[in-house]
Amino acid sequence: MALSRRFLPSMSLLSAFEAAARLESFTAAAGELSLTQSAVSRQIRALEEMLGAELFVRERQTVRLTLAGETYAQEVREALRRISTATLGFRANPRGGTLNLAILPTFGTRWLAPRLPQFLAAHPGITINLTTRLAPFDFGLETVDAAIHFGGPDWPGAELQLLMSETVMPACSPAFLAAHRFESPADLAAAPLLHLVSRPDAWERWFAAMGIAADPLQGMLFDQFATAAQAAMAGLGIALLPRFLIEAELSRGDLVAAIDGPMESAERYYLAWPLARASHPPLRAFRAWLATQRPAR
């Protein structure tokens, strides 16, 4: 959809407004922008005339945003940030294009990052920028082309590509296992259990899958698999972890199965992207490459 120039202020007006709004001072904004105070004042007045309303309340030697001005400032700041990010991405790679990808922290570092050299070698003109997101977000408010998603096949306003399933297992340190000597899955209900904030009912699901009616479970909470795994290795309890994310710890013997009780998670890993970015060449190449990767479990 074509932009209406009538509602598109110049960059100089928006920059002056953003700086004055952030610094709450026309004088400070002028210093930041290497302008005079009167120049900033004129630019903001011109923007207010274009909008048909005042953005600032002017009181003696001070200024403060109106309520409408505060909302406008937030939206303008986000728009300028997105323009800056797009410009930085283009300058970093003007030929092959850039893919801005949101990742889940442990999945990104343990599974995706070791495989990215293969993708980049096959697509030397593409640059991938990674950012961490723990939960779904509004693609319209983020400078992100796609995201790794764990959950159901639903993300409003986005398309999804199935990546893989996962199998979780109760893992602990060898010393912890030696001290407790679990004989059945039911024995774990009395042990210290480590929980993930993003999967609050994971242990209840596991006990149900083992045919055990466990009472509400308590224990330490973690926001990432990596810290939960470290806590388990330190002997703080048992963590329910995706096996493919802890292969290194298992092979080294830092973690062992507390009991033989693997469970396939109901959720899956997906690549999600907004409909408007579906034809973005770097994203199309990345989607095709992901489809060739061996699924983990």
N, C-alpha and C positions, 0 to 999 in steps of 0.2 A: 504494500500500500504506500503510495507516494506521500511524503511528508508535506504538510502545508506550511509554507514559509511564514504565513501569518502568525503561527503559533510556535515559531522556532527562533528564540532570541539568539543574538550573536554570542560567540564564545567569550568575548571580552566582557559582556554584560553578566553572563553566568559566572565567570571566574571572579569578577569583583564581588558579586553577591555572595558566592560561596565563602570567600575569604572573610568578608565582613560578618557573615552569619556565624562562622566558626570562631572568629576572634572577638566578636561583639564590639567591634570598633572600626570605624572607617579609616582612622589614622593608622592603626596597626595593619589593616588590609592594604593600605597604600604602601606602607613600608615593605610588606611581603611581595607585592606586585611591582615594585619600583615605579610607582605612580605618585601623583600628588593627592592629598586628601580631597581636594575639590574635584579631581578627575573621578575618583571612586564615587564620591557623592553624586556627581552628574550621571554616571553609569547606572547607579542604583535607582536614581530618580527616573531615568529613561526606561528601566525595566518595569518599575511600578506603573508608569504611564501605559506601557504596553499591556500590562496585566489588568489595569483598571482598578488597582487596589494598592494600599500601602503594605510594604513588607516589614518595615521597622516602625517602632514607636520612638520618636526622637524627643529626648528629655534633656534639656540644657546641653551638657557636654557628653552625654551618654546615649547609646542606642540599644534597643533590644527588639527581638523579633516579635511580630504579632503571632497569634495562634496559627493563622493561615500561613504566615511566613515560615514558621517552624516546620510545618509539613512540606512546604515547597522546598525548603533548604535540604531536607533529608533526601527528597527525590532528585534534586539537582546534584547533590553530592554523589549519590549512587550512579547517576548517569555519567558524570565526569570521571568517576572511578572506572566505569566500564570502558569508556573511550580511551582512558590512559592504558588500561590492561590490553585492549585490542591493539593499540599503537605499539606497545612494548612487544607483544607477540609477533606483530608483523615485522618490526625491525629485527627481532631475533632470528626470524626465518622468512624472508620475503618471497622465497621461491616455492618451497614445498608446502607451506601451510602449518598451522599449529592446532593441536588437539588439547583442549583443556579438560582434564579428566578428574572427577572426584572419586576418591577411593576409600574403602574401609581400611583402617590403619594396618591391622595385622595381615589381612588378605593382600593388601598392596605391597607390604614389605616382604612377606614370606612367599607368596605365590606369583604375583604379577611382576614385581621388580626384577627377579632373576631371569624372567623370560623376555623382558623388554629389549635387551640388546639384539635378540633375534629379529624382532619386529623392526627396530631402527636400522638394522643392517639391510633388511629387505626394502626399506623405504627411507633412504638416506636424506630425503628432502623434508621429512616431517619432524617437527619438534613436539614432544609431549610434555605438558606441564601438569604436575600432580598436586592436588589439594585434598585435605582430609575432610570427610563428612561422615558422621555416624548415623544419620537418619535422612529419609527423603526430604526434599526441599522443593521450593518453587523455582523451576528452571528460568522463569521469566525475571527473577530477581537476582540471578547469579550469572557470572561470566563463565559458565561451564557448558561444554558441549555434550558431555555424557557423564554417567556415574555408575559405579559398581553398587548394586543393590542386593541385600539379602532379605528375603521375605517372600510374600506371595507375588503372583504375576500381575501386580496392580501398582500403578503410579499415575495419578491423574495428569492428563495432558502429555503423556510420554509413551513411546514405544519401548518394548523390552525384548531382549534376546537372551534365551536361556543359556547359561554358562555351564553350571554343574550342580550336583547335589553334594551333600556332605554326610559323613558318618561321625558322630561324636562318641567319645569314650571317657569314662571316669579315670582320671590320671592323677598320680601323686608321686612323691619322691620314694626311692627304694627304702630309705630309712623309715619313712612314715608307714609304708606297707609292712615292713618287718615288725614295727611296734604294734600294729593293730591286727595283722593276720586275718583279714576278712575271709569268711567262708561262703557267704552268699550275698546277693545284692541287698537283701534286707539289712545286713549288718552296716551298710553305709549310712543308713538313716540316723544312726547314733554318732556318726563321725562328724568332724568339722567340715562343712561343705562351703565351697567358694562359688559365688554367684556373679553373673554378669548383669549389669543394669539393663542392657539392651535385650536380654532374654530372661526376664524375671521368673518365668514358669518352667525353665529348662529342666530343673531337677524334678519337679512334679511330673513332667512328661516322661522323664526317664524311669522314675519309679513305677509309673502307670504301665509303661511298656514292659517292665520286668514283672508285672502282675502283683505289685506291692502297693497297698493303700497306706501312704505315708502322711503324717500330720503336716501342717504348714511348716516349712523348713526355714531355719535361720542360719546366719553366717555372714562372713565378710562379703562386701560388694565391690566390684571392679567395673571400670568403664571400658576396658579393652582386654582382649584375649592375652596379649603379651604380658601384662601385669598379673593377670590371673595365673598364667603359666609360671611366671617367676615365683609367685607366692606358693604355688604347689611344689615347685622345686625346692623352696626354702623350708618345706615341711609344715606349712600353715594349714594344710587341709587337702581336700580332693576337689579338683576342678573338672567340669564337664567340657571337654575341648574337642574341636574338630581334628580328626586324626591327621589330615593332610597338612595342617598348620603346625604340627609338632613333630613331624618326622625326624628332624634333626635331634631334638631332645630325646626321642625314643631310641634312636640309633646309638646315641652316646650313653644311654642309660641314666640320663638326668631325670627322666620321667618314666614311669612304668604304669601298666594298667592296674588300678586298685582292685579290679575284679573283671572277669571276662563278661562284658556287658555292652557291646557296641549297639548303637541305635541310629538309624537314619533319620535325619531331621526332616520335618514336614516342609520346611521352607527350602528355597533354592537360591543360588546366586544368579543374578541377571546383570546384563548391561542395559541401562536405561538412557534414553536420549529424547529431547523435545522434538516434536513433529517438525518444527521449523529447521532443525539441523540435520534431518535425515539424509540430505544430499551433500552434506559437507564432505569433500573428498578425503581429508585425513580420517574422519569418522568412518566413512565407508571402508577404507583400507583396514582400519583397526578392527571393525566388525568382522570382516572377511578373515583376518588373521586369527582372531579369537576362536572362530569356528574350527580352525585346524588344530587347536591345542587339545592335548589329552585331558579329558575331564578328571578331576580329583574327586575323591570320596572321603 
